[in-house]
Structures are given as C-alpha cells and as structure tokens.
Amino acid sequence: MVREAQRHLAQWTLQPICALLAEEAATKLGSPVKIDIMRPLQAFDAGGRARELKGIIQALAVAKEAGVDADKAMQLGLMSEDQHSTTSEMLLER
C-alpha cells in the first residue's frame, strides 16, 4: 500500500513539478534537462531489477523474431542510453 502511495505521489504531484523545473533549467542552461523521478520507483530492489531486465530481454527476443529493430524498440520503451548499452551487450553475449 505504501509503495503504491509513493508511486501516485511521484506520478501525479512530483513529476509535473520536476517537468517545470527541467523546463526552467533547460532555458537557463541552454541545453536539454530531464528530471525523471518515476524510473527509480519502478524496481528499487535487486530482485525487482532482475525481473525487470528479464522481461526486457524476453520482449527484445520476441521483437527480434518479429523483425523489429532492437534500437527502435528500446527508444519506444524510453530506456536511457546506459540501460540501452547494457541490455544490448547482454543480448550480444547470448
């Protein structure tokens, strides 16, 4: 229950504030700024991260079989560059 309440607080209250802060910072700094507080809430424990990565790898394998470009699929999944490179390396090792 608490975890769900934290997720709702972050999604409906804090993320819009972060979007405004990022917009103002981008204007002042002259380069794109992204503040994402939702990603850390997705899976903060090691087991959750492992399950999340397993799901991503399975989805990419299915996409590959269907002929979908893995880079495009990861962009649609909103993965950051460091996650993208790590996942790509893991897929290449298989």
Residue, then its C-alpha position, 0 to 999 in steps of 0.5 A: m500500500v505504501r509503495e503504491a502511495q509513493r508511486h501516485l505521489a511521484q506520478w501525479t504531484l512530483q513529476p509535473i513539478c520536476a517537468l517545470l523545473a527541467e523546463e526552467a533549467a533547460t532555458k537557463l542552461g541552454s541545453p536539454v534537462k530531464i528530471d525523471i523521478m518515476r524510473p527509480l520507483q519502478a524496481f528499487d530492489a535487486g530482485g525487482r531489477a532482475r525481473e525487470l531486465k528479464g522481461i526486457i530481454q524476453a520482449l527484445a527476443v520476441a521483437k527480434e523474431a518479429g523483425v523489429d529493430a532492437d534500437k527502435a524498440m528500446q527508444l519506444g520503451l524510453m530506456s536511457e542510453d546506459q540501460h540501452s548499452t547494457t541490455s544490448e551487450m547482454l543480448l550480444e553475449r547470448 
